[in-house]
Amino acid sequence: SIPMDDVIQCFDSLMKTNKYARVVVYPTIKKATIWTANPVASREAAVANGASNNSGYTNFRNDEEKAMLESFLDLCNGNEFEEADRVLERVLESQIQRLKHYVGQYNHVLCLERNNGIPHADIEMNFSYEKHKDVLQTVFDHYENNRLPYYNFEIRTTNQDDAFLSCCQSRPGMWIDFQAKAEISHEFFYEMTSMLKHFGYRKHWAKGMDNSDPSYVIEQFPDITKFIEAVKLIDPVGKFRNEEGESWFQALDLLTGDCTESIKEETVVLREQLVAEEKKSERCLIAVCDG
């Protein structure tokens, strides 16, 4: 682990020199753990270099660590914060010793909540990477004088892409994932979104959307109008939308208003491309079956 205050200084180098990196911050004890994953030539080479060999699924927490975290939350509920933080220190010590250096299957590495998870709500916000120092400093300053109502929050990054509704559309992004027990999550998430709103965050579409303002959402996604028109063309009857998805679609459609002719033309081209790809896939399937 490292001191929480050192995260900002090392963050850029950490994210740019590793294939995968995640920082887990524990504000109540002013510490952070850094988890990285990188490809290796072979499992045997990694073991020869000192890594432990994890042949199965790698749990971010084991049964004992889960029990300690549940104890931490119980102690916090009783305002026994000093004892709670001592328990949290033991969790970090256990995780660092157990997961310090290992080799495993790529999709079995650092999946945080598959096993031994604690039920919680979360909200994840994506910020332009160029603002990462200011965003992190704002969050860290807040927790100098306020106690986090959970035990951690997590930080990661993803690269730029060009998907209409991607949170990294047009720029790389830094994510912060805040977590809390469900009964206090709404108030806590509102506090975090209000504090960070001026940085222009984009919300993870599967986390904390009930804490979202649709009018704010459309300001943050430059191609959202193109997405709305593409949906109308590709899925006009809502076959691929559930009730919540439909409510968001209707709200965004209402707020974006009429699409321009150029956007409509672009989405028609997109639909033609998708139809062409579908026909190509059908021909490939027939060829495989005939062969």
Stockholm file with secondary structure:
# STOCKHOLM 1.0

chainA/1-291         SIPMDDVIQCFDSLMKTNKYARVVVYPTIKKATIWTANPVASREAAVANGASNNSGYTNFRNDEEKAMLESFLDLCNGNEFEEADRVLERVLESQIQRLKHYVGQYNHVLCLERNNGIPHADIEMNFSYEKHKDVLQTVFDHYENNRLPYYNFEIRTTNQDDAFLSCCQSRPGMWIDFQAKAEISHEFFYEMTSMLKHFGYRKHWAKGMDNSDPSYVIEQFPDITKFIEAVKLIDPVGKFRNEEGESWFQALDLLTGDCTESIKEETVVLREQLVAEEKKSERCLIAVCDG
#=GR chainA/1-291 SS CEEGGGHHHHHHHHHHSCSEEEEEEEGGGTEEEEEEECCCSCHHHHHHTTCEECCSCCBSSCHHHHHHHHHHHHHHHTTCHHHHHHHHHHHHHHHHHHSSSEECCGGGSSBTTSSSCCCCEEEEEEEEGGGHHHHHHHHHHHHHHSCCSSSCEEEEEECCBCCTTCTTBTSCEEEEEEEECHHHHHHHHHHHHHHHGGGCCEECTTSSGGGCCHHHHHHHCTTHHHHHHHHHHHCTTCTTCCHHHHHHHHHHHHHHCSCCHHHHHHHHHHHHHHHHHHHHHHHHHHHHHHC
#=GC SS_cons         CEEGGGHHHHHHHHHHSCSEEEEEEEGGGTEEEEEEECCCSCHHHHHHTTCEECCSCCBSSCHHHHHHHHHHHHHHHTTCHHHHHHHHHHHHHHHHHHSSSEECCGGGSSBTTSSSCCCCEEEEEEEEGGGHHHHHHHHHHHHHHSCCSSSCEEEEEECCBCCTTCTTBTSCEEEEEEEECHHHHHHHHHHHHHHHGGGCCEECTTSSGGGCCHHHHHHHCTTHHHHHHHHHHHCTTCTTCCHHHHHHHHHHHHHHCSCCHHHHHHHHHHHHHHHHHHHHHHHHHHHHHHC
//
